[in-house]
Amino acid sequence: MTTPADRDWRDLVRRQARRIARARKEQRGLIGQSLYLGTLGIVFVLPVVVATYLGLWIDRQLPGYSVRGTLSGIVIGLVIGAIDVYLLVREDE
């Protein structure tokens, strides 16, 4: 004879077992994790490189070579890259 407490306990165990099985099935492998991290790296570095070169080009076009454009490009690229990574990670959740 089973009591309602036993049935509740068994239901809880079954739900947790299904949850664990689903989590194992959805788990990424080594290649999947590597591709994801590589994508995050590219998404972060690419805006930094592009903005830095753009700032360098602006510096060379202006008379009296300065590093203001290059430094501004680096900062802008870092901000854009960080926002891109944040959005990509948030979308993956």
C-alpha positions, 0 to 999 in steps of 0.5 A: 500500500502506497501513501500519498507521501510516497507517490509525491516522493516518486513523482519528484524523483521521476521529474528530477531524473527526466530533467537530468536526462534532458540536460545530458542530451542538450550538453555540448561536446568538446567541438561544440564548446570550442566552436562557441568559444572561438565564435565569442573570440572572433565577435570580440576581437573583430570590432577592436581590430576594425575600429583600431585600423579605422582610427589609424587611418583617420590619424594618417589623414589629418595633419600632424600625426596623432594617436587620438584616433587610434586610441579612440578606435581601440576604446570604441572597438572594446565597447562594441566587442563587449556588447556583441559578446554579451548579446551573443551569450544572452541569446544562447541562454 
